[in-house]
Amino acid sequence: MATAEKTRKMADINTAVMNGDVSVLLGEPWQPPEKVREERKRKLTAAFRLFGKFGFDEGVAGHITVRDPELEDHFWVNPMGVSFKQLRMSQLLLVNHNGDVVEGDGYLNGAAFTIHSHIHRLRPDVIAAAHAHSLYGKAWSSLGRLLDPITQDACAFFGDHGLLDTFSGVVLEMGEGEALAQALGNRKALILQNHGLLTVGKSVEEAAWWYITMERSCQAQLLAEAAGDPILIEPEVAIRTRAVVGTELAGLFSFQPLYSVICAEQPDMFE
């Protein structure tokens, strides 16, 4: 990221934090690939446990992936048929863009490969991606609409999420995966009509947090519209708010309390 652009993006965040330049958090010192891999797998496992805790699991549906730091055309993913609530780091699968499981034992979910391989291939900036069939996300998706900026939290997605406005069944055909990735474009999130939500980020923390807060934003809008006519935040205010709550750093920060709690509650996940 260019220095001027980085400075501009950090301005609102530094105002929110007040007591220091937090931009250093976006530029981690160099570490050997094996150490980066270990950390990404730990965060990925924790994200699954959090998704399980929040009830985002639905049978064998749902997957989160993270790009391998050394084999960049490979990603780590959960095996099919293992509960989010019980997944252990040792159970993660390493998959290449041809669909071959090159490390780990377990079944590879065909939809997980179709969706995530296209996203990781077409978006080299994406390190992690999350998709699940959570209740409020799939309920909102049936309306075939983008989220409105009705709350501060929803502003994170203002102008930064897309809609795949067709549903053709379980995403198993490669053409469907490509259409999904094209609908996502360069945004952080996608509503899959009659299906659910998908979010991406430059870290597991970011992708997981966008999913969690997007699910809650769907819930909030469903509740608000059931009660009456929500008042929309003005576009210019929504954009200014997004510059605080919708940045890469905001995603990183927001995930940290959840990560600390789940690590304390479920340390067995790292076995």
Secondary structure, DSSP 8 states (H G I E B T S, - for coil): --HHHHHHHHHHHHHHH-SS-GGGGGS-----HHHHHHHHHHHHHHHHHHHHHTT--BTTB-EEEEE-SSSTTEEEE--BT--TTT--GGG-EEEETTS-EEESSSB--HHHHHHHHHHHHH-TT--EEEEE--HHHHHHHTT-------STGGGGGTTSEEEE----SSS-SHHHHHHHHHHHTTSSEEEETTTEEEEEESSHHHHHHHHHHHHHHHHHHHHHHHHS------HHHHHHHHHHHSSHHHHHHHHHHHHHHHHHH-GGGG-
